[in-house]
C-alpha cells in the first residue's frame, strides 16, 4: 500500500517483525497498523520532503524507542524551566499531551506524536510546534497525515505559512545515516 502513496518512492532500511514486537514490549502498547506497515515497507527516510518517522531499528539514530524517549526527555527538560507553561491545543482535549508518544520530527523541528488511547487500533497523530507552544491535529493515522499534508490542510498541521508538501519518500541509505535530528 505505502509504495502507491509516494511518487517517487525509494524505501530505506525497514523494520523486522521482531523489531516491531520489541518496540511494542518496550513502549507498552500496540503500534498502529498504518505505522507498522510503513515500517515494514518504507522504513527510515524522509516522507513528503518534511517528515522523519522513527522506526524500530538496531540503529540508535533511527530507533523508535530511543528516539521517543529522547524527544520526550528533551521537551520535558525545556519545560522544566517554565513551570507555568500551557500548551495551545487545537480542539477541546488538553490531555492529549499527557498521552503523547513521540515518534517523529519535521525538518523544521516540530514533533510528531500519537495520542495513545488504550483500546484503539490507530492513534490520532498530533504535531507539537518547534516552539513547544502549539499542538495541532495532524491526522487520524499516518496515512491520513501524509495525504493531508500535501494539500491545503497542511496549514492547519504545520501553520498558516506552510505550503503543501511533495509526495516523495526518500529512504535513508543502508550504510546508516538515519538523519533524525
Secondary structure, 3 states (H helix, E strand, C coil): CHHHCCCCEECCCCCCHHHHHHHHHHHCCCCCHHHHHHHHHCCCEEECCCEEECECCCCCCCEHHHHHHHHHHHHHHHHHCCCCCCCEECCCCHHHHHHEEEEEEECCCCEEEEECCCCCCCCEEEEECCCCCEEEEEECCHHHHHHHCCCCCHHHHHCCCCCCCCCCEEECCCCCCCCCC
